[in-house]
Amino acid sequence: MSQATTPGGTTPAGTTPESEGNAELQEPEKILSPDFLSVAQITALLTENIDGVQEKLGTFLNFKNIQTCLKDAILLDYYVSGFLWAREKEFSIIQYSKFFTLLNMLLHNLKTQHMSLEDSIKWVGEVMAEIGPAHSQKCTKGNVFDIKQANAIVDYLKISLFQHYKLYEFMFFSAREEIVIGAEQVIEVVNPTGSLFPAPLEEGISFDIYSTYIEPPPTLDTEIKDLDQEQQPEESQPETDTSDVDPLAGFTIEDVKSVLGQVTEGILMGVQTEINEKLQIQEEAFNARIEKLKKA
């Protein structure tokens, strides 16, 4: 049994460098005669779940960089999807083998011979005529699929490969730029300000955006605290003009009583005036309501 090879690796079994260069395609029965996967490999895949199928196929087909190489990941997904579909159809071992060889040769023709979509569809028709249902006057030795299975394979190829043919062409023939998936930056993380919102450097945004849209407005306590901090240096300055002289020296008790009386009288008069104004407003309001009731 021939060993499996990757689509982008060595030449598939049954082909030679001379045959690849020929303009005329090989006959389908000769192309599909070597098996892309061995019987032992197919048997091992049948016992696995989806994750196990992906892992084993990646090993069998030598895909080592599916986490970093987009091309390998796409090709592995192509084969995994094909295997899972074939398992739903309950193919036999020989049918698995021919179906996988067909999937492999479609990609091989696209990559090495730049086969167009129209030519690929025509090639599939020729292959299915060889391995599909037997016709009169033909040998039935190579026919491994019945009519229903052959039609199902063609329908699957339409939605899996042919529908996305341009994307596979782009994958094989278009150069892709290297994508930077990481960048190292050193920033200084400041201490939180005590608010519920993170500091601008922790959030990774500019200070202008942070102060305009995110930072909460200062509260009254914060403003008083800032004001106290601004006034603290002035208050902490030593007083140079301090004196132990009693400020009430030279005033008699009568003088103090007189001053306190004037201050108290002024305060009481202000309070009384304010009370009178409020009472007058309430009285006018009551009178207005009474007049409305009388008119009603």
Secondary structure, DSSP 8 states (H G I E B T S, - for coil): ------TTSS--TT--HHHHH-SS---HHHHSSS-SS-HHHHHHHHT--HHHHHHHHHHHTT---TTT-HHHHHHHHHHHHHHHHHHHTT--HHHHHHHHHHHHHHHHHHHHH---HHHHHHHHHHHHHHHSS--TTS--TT----HHHHHHHHHHHHHHTGGGHHHHHHHHHS-------------------SSSS--HHHHTS-HHHIIIIIS----HHHHHHHHHHHHHHHHHS--SS---S-TTTT--HHHHHHHHHHHHHHHHHHHHHHHHHHHHHHHHHHHHHHHHHHH-
